[in-house]
């Protein structure tokens, strides 16, 4: 939720994510609110979110759809639990001070993570930024070029 008053538009320019993670789709609920919902038809070979994926005597699906991991609760039950989700944008802020002068911490409704292939890089006491992990980007580019040949 945008803590600014009045609320700013929900756009990447305001460091708001505008996409959903794998296994989810964006569902507009009204002109002011959209949410990511589970896409139950995207993958039928693995168990859905919050479904059973293992345990003693289990003969059903043993993998989880993307965005979930199979977590053991006890000897007889393992379930597909949501994986932690980073909501910071690529090249977005991941540390320092926010626009209201508050520390960039979970207590102030901020996350210090970065998307895949990005690292939180200290810039100064007021700002840290998610910057591209260049070694991952180079490796991905090389792999993509090989696939095209």
C-alpha positions as YAML, in Angstrom:
chain: A
units: angstrom
residues:
- id: 1
  name: UNK
  ca: [0.00, 0.00, 0.00]
- id: 2
  name: UNK
  ca: [1.29, 3.46, -0.88]
- id: 3
  name: UNK
  ca: [1.73, 5.35, 2.40]
- id: 4
  name: UNK
  ca: [1.92, 8.78, 0.75]
- id: 5
  name: UNK
  ca: [-0.95, 11.23, 1.09]
- id: 6
  name: UNK
  ca: [-2.47, 11.71, -1.33]
- id: 7
  name: UNK
  ca: [-1.56, 8.25, -2.69]
- id: 8
  name: UNK
  ca: [0.64, 8.30, -5.78]
- id: 9
  name: UNK
  ca: [-0.30, 6.43, -8.98]
- id: 10
  name: UNK
  ca: [0.58, 2.73, -8.89]
- id: 11
  name: UNK
  ca: [3.36, 2.82, -11.48]
- id: 12
  name: UNK
  ca: [6.98, 1.66, -11.81]
- id: 13
  name: UNK
  ca: [8.02, 5.33, -11.63]
- id: 14
  name: UNK
  ca: [6.74, 5.36, -8.04]
- id: 15
  name: UNK
  ca: [8.59, 2.10, -7.25]
- id: 16
  name: UNK
  ca: [5.42, 0.03, -7.35]
- id: 17
  name: UNK
  ca: [5.54, -3.40, -9.02]
- id: 18
  name: UNK
  ca: [3.12, -3.84, -11.89]
- id: 19
  name: UNK
  ca: [3.57, -7.51, -12.62]
- id: 20
  name: UNK
  ca: [2.74, -10.78, -10.90]
- id: 21
  name: UNK
  ca: [5.14, -13.61, -10.05]
- id: 22
  name: UNK
  ca: [5.13, -16.95, -11.90]
- id: 23
  name: UNK
  ca: [1.91, -18.98, -11.45]
- id: 24
  name: UNK
  ca: [-0.14, -15.83, -10.87]
- id: 25
  name: UNK
  ca: [-2.04, -13.41, -13.08]
- id: 26
  name: UNK
  ca: [-3.09, -9.80, -12.55]
- id: 27
  name: UNK
  ca: [-6.82, -9.51, -11.90]
- id: 28
  name: UNK
  ca: [-8.34, -6.00, -11.85]
- id: 29
  name: UNK
  ca: [-10.86, -5.83, -8.99]
- id: 30
  name: UNK
  ca: [-12.01, -2.24, -9.57]
- id: 31
  name: UNK
  ca: [-10.55, 0.98, -11.09]
- id: 32
  name: UNK
  ca: [-8.32, 1.43, -8.02]
- id: 33
  name: UNK
  ca: [-7.21, -2.08, -7.16]
- id: 34
  name: UNK
  ca: [-5.75, -5.11, -8.94]
- id: 35
  name: UNK
  ca: [-4.34, -8.20, -7.32]
- id: 36
  name: UNK
  ca: [-2.27, -11.23, -8.24]
- id: 37
  name: UNK
  ca: [-4.37, -14.40, -8.20]
- id: 38
  name: UNK
  ca: [-3.26, -18.02, -8.55]
- id: 39
  name: UNK
  ca: [-3.36, -19.27, -12.14]
- id: 40
  name: UNK
  ca: [-4.73, -22.75, -11.46]
- id: 41
  name: UNK
  ca: [-4.62, -23.78, -15.14]
- id: 42
  name: UNK
  ca: [-0.99, -22.82, -15.88]
- id: 43
  name: UNK
  ca: [0.67, -26.02, -14.63]
- id: 44
  name: UNK
  ca: [-1.14, -29.29, -14.10]
- id: 45
  name: UNK
  ca: [1.92, -31.51, -13.59]
- id: 46
  name: UNK
  ca: [2.69, -30.06, -10.14]
- id: 47
  name: UNK
  ca: [0.54, -29.48, -7.08]
- id: 48
  name: UNK
  ca: [-1.24, -26.13, -6.75]
- id: 49
  name: UNK
  ca: [-0.46, -23.60, -4.07]
- id: 50
  name: UNK
  ca: [-1.30, -24.83, -0.55]
- id: 51
  name: UNK
  ca: [-1.96, -28.37, -1.85]
- id: 52
  name: UNK
  ca: [-0.30, -31.53, -0.52]
- id: 53
  name: UNK
  ca: [2.96, -32.45, -2.26]
- id: 54
  name: UNK
  ca: [4.41, -35.23, -0.12]
- id: 55
  name: UNK
  ca: [4.49, -37.20, 3.08]
- id: 56
  name: UNK
  ca: [4.65, -40.82, 4.15]
- id: 57
  name: UNK
  ca: [2.47, -42.89, 1.83]
- id: 58
  name: UNK
  ca: [1.70, -39.94, -0.46]
- id: 59
  name: UNK
  ca: [1.24, -41.03, -4.09]
- id: 60
  name: UNK
  ca: [0.10, -37.73, -5.61]
- id: 61
  name: UNK
  ca: [2.04, -34.85, -7.16]
- id: 62
  name: UNK
  ca: [5.41, -34.22, -5.50]
- id: 63
  name: UNK
  ca: [6.35, -30.86, -7.02]
- id: 64
  name: UNK
  ca: [4.76, -27.41, -6.65]
- id: 65
  name: UNK
  ca: [3.81, -24.81, -9.20]
- id: 66
  name: UNK
  ca: [6.34, -21.94, -9.61]
- id: 67
  name: UNK
  ca: [6.27, -19.53, -6.71]
- id: 68
  name: UNK
  ca: [5.69, -22.32, -4.18]
- id: 69
  name: UNK
  ca: [7.98, -24.86, -2.52]
- id: 70
  name: UNK
  ca: [7.15, -28.23, -1.01]
- id: 71
  name: UNK
  ca: [7.64, -27.85, 2.76]
- id: 72
  name: UNK
  ca: [7.48, -30.75, 5.22]
- id: 73
  name: UNK
  ca: [5.13, -30.16, 8.16]
- id: 74
  name: UNK
  ca: [5.45, -33.64, 9.66]
- id: 75
  name: UNK
  ca: [6.21, -37.22, 8.62]
- id: 76
  name: UNK
  ca: [2.83, -37.57, 6.90]
- id: 77
  name: UNK
  ca: [2.29, -34.18, 5.29]
- id: 78
  name: UNK
  ca: [4.21, -31.79, 3.06]
- id: 79
  name: UNK
  ca: [2.44, -28.85, 1.44]
- id: 80
  name: UNK
  ca: [3.09, -26.26, -1.25]
- id: 81
  name: UNK
  ca: [3.85, -23.02, 0.61]
- id: 82
  name: UNK
  ca: [4.40, -19.60, -0.99]
- id: 83
  name: UNK
  ca: [8.05, -18.70, -1.53]
- id: 84
  name: UNK
  ca: [9.14, -15.28, -0.30]
- id: 85
  name: UNK
  ca: [8.27, -12.63, -2.85]
- id: 86
  name: UNK
  ca: [10.40, -9.58, -3.48]
- id: 87
  name: UNK
  ca: [8.24, -6.60, -4.41]
- id: 88
  name: UNK
  ca: [11.09, -4.18, -5.13]
- id: 89
  name: UNK
  ca: [11.49, -3.16, -8.75]
- id: 90
  name: UNK
  ca: [14.59, -3.73, -10.82]
- id: 91
  name: UNK
  ca: [16.82, -0.67, -10.24]
- id: 92
  name: UNK
  ca: [14.47, 0.33, -7.39]
- id: 93
  name: UNK
  ca: [15.35, 1.39, -3.87]
- id: 94
  name: UNK
  ca: [16.28, -1.38, -1.41]
- id: 95
  name: UNK
  ca: [17.75, 0.57, 1.50]
- id: 96
  name: UNK
  ca: [18.42, 3.96, 3.03]
- id: 97
  name: UNK
  ca: [15.69, 6.50, 3.79]
- id: 98
  name: UNK
  ca: [12.22, 6.78, 2.21]
- id: 99
  name: UNK
  ca: [10.48, 9.94, 0.93]
- id: 100
  name: UNK
  ca: [9.02, 10.56, 4.41]
- id: 101
  name: UNK
  ca: [12.46, 10.46, 6.08]
- id: 102
  name: UNK
  ca: [11.89, 7.01, 7.59]
- id: 103
  name: UNK
  ca: [14.40, 4.14, 7.45]
- id: 104
  name: UNK
  ca: [13.88, 1.75, 4.54]
- id: 105
  name: UNK
  ca: [12.88, -1.22, 6.73]
- id: 106
  name: UNK
  ca: [10.05, -3.77, 6.93]
- id: 107
  name: UNK
  ca: [8.72, -1.89, 9.98]
- id: 108
  name: UNK
  ca: [8.07, 1.03, 7.60]
- id: 109
  name: UNK
  ca: [6.49, -1.18, 4.93]
- id: 110
  name: UNK
  ca: [9.63, -1.52, 2.78]
- id: 111
  name: UNK
  ca: [11.53, -4.57, 1.60]
- id: 112
  name: UNK
  ca: [15.32, -4.83, 1.39]
- id: 113
  name: UNK
  ca: [15.36, -7.58, -1.24]
- id: 114
  name: UNK
  ca: [16.05, -7.29, -4.97]
- id: 115
  name: UNK
  ca: [14.63, -9.21, -7.94]
- id: 116
  name: UNK
  ca: [16.47, -12.19, -9.40]
- id: 117
  name: UNK
  ca: [19.84, -11.27, -10.95]
- id: 118
  name: UNK
  ca: [19.94, -7.99, -8.98]
- id: 119
  name: UNK
  ca: [21.80, -7.13, -5.77]
- id: 120
  name: UNK
  ca: [21.13, -4.37, -3.24]
- id: 121
  name: UNK
  ca: [24.03, -1.97, -3.71]
- id: 122
  name: UNK
  ca: [24.88, 0.74, -1.16]
- id: 123
  name: UNK
  ca: [25.03, 4.20, -2.78]
- id: 124
  name: UNK
  ca: [25.04, 6.46, 0.29]
- id: 125
  name: UNK
  ca: [23.49, 6.67, 3.78]
- id: 126
  name: UNK
  ca: [20.16, 7.73, 2.25]
- id: 127
  name: UNK
  ca: [19.92, 5.34, -0.67]
- id: 128
  name: UNK
  ca: [20.70, 1.77, -1.71]
- id: 129
  name: UNK
  ca: [19.60, 0.52, -5.14]
- id: 130
  name: UNK
  ca: [18.85, -2.83, -6.77]
- id: 131
  name: UNK
  ca: [21.55, -3.04, -9.42]
- id: 132
  name: UNK
  ca: [22.05, -5.69, -12.07]
- id: 133
  name: UNK
  ca: [24.34, -8.53, -11.12]
- id: 134
  name: UNK
  ca: [26.42, -8.19, -14.29]
- id: 135
  name: UNK
  ca: [27.86, -11.71, -14.11]
- id: 136
  name: UNK
  ca: [24.32, -13.19, -14.20]
- id: 137
  name: UNK
  ca: [23.31, -10.90, -17.05]
- id: 138
  name: UNK
  ca: [26.40, -11.81, -19.09]
- id: 139
  name: UNK
  ca: [25.82, -15.52, -18.45]
- id: 140
  name: UNK
  ca: [22.15, -15.23, -19.48]
- id: 141
  name: UNK
  ca: [23.12, -13.33, -22.64]
- id: 142
  name: UNK
  ca: [25.68, -16.00, -23.61]
- id: 143
  name: UNK
  ca: [23.14, -18.76, -22.99]
- id: 144
  name: UNK
  ca: [20.52, -16.92, -25.08]
- id: 145
  name: UNK
  ca: [23.01, -16.50, -27.95]
- id: 146
  name: UNK
  ca: [23.83, -20.23, -27.87]
- id: 147
  name: UNK
  ca: [20.12, -21.07, -28.02]
- id: 148
  name: UNK
  ca: [19.70, -18.94, -31.15]
- id: 149
  name: UNK
  ca: [22.42, -20.82, -33.02]
...
